[in-house]
Amino acid sequence: MLIAVVVTTSCPRRLDSSTCGEIIGYIPAELPQLQLPHLDSQIGLDLAGPIMAIALIEFIEAISIAKAIAARTCQRLDPNQELVVRD
């Protein structure tokens, strides 16, 4: 690993930059203007399935952690109550 770091950092110094590639490239002088992203209903429909899958996986992960902690502390856990929003 150390050899790879030394070789890649010494490459632009020893060789012409055209042989090793550009180091940085073009850097714009200013940041791009802020703009709202283009929202399309088809994008929302395409992402609905993956969003639900990620939410389900995260819920299962949270329940698994809660079960492990409840088992260690001898507390009772009701997984159905994890989805209930409380004020």
MODELLER restraints for C-alpha pairs under 7 A, 6 or more apart:
rsr = mdl.restraints
at = mdl.atoms
rsr.add(forms.Gaussian(group=physical.xy_distance, feature=features.Distance(at['CA:11:A'], at['CA:20:A']), mean=6.54, stdev=0.5))
rsr.add(forms.Gaussian(group=physical.xy_distance, feature=features.Distance(at['CA:12:A'], at['CA:20:A']), mean=6.15, stdev=0.5))
rsr.add(forms.Gaussian(group=physical.xy_distance, feature=features.Distance(at['CA:63:A'], at['CA:79:A']), mean=6.56, stdev=0.5))
rsr.add(forms.Gaussian(group=physical.xy_distance, feature=features.Distance(at['CA:67:A'], at['CA:77:A']), mean=6.71, stdev=0.5))
rsr.add(forms.Gaussian(group=physical.xy_distance, feature=features.Distance(at['CA:70:A'], at['CA:76:A']), mean=6.31, stdev=0.5))
rsr.add(forms.Gaussian(group=physical.xy_distance, feature=features.Distance(at['CA:70:A'], at['CA:77:A']), mean=6.43, stdev=0.5))
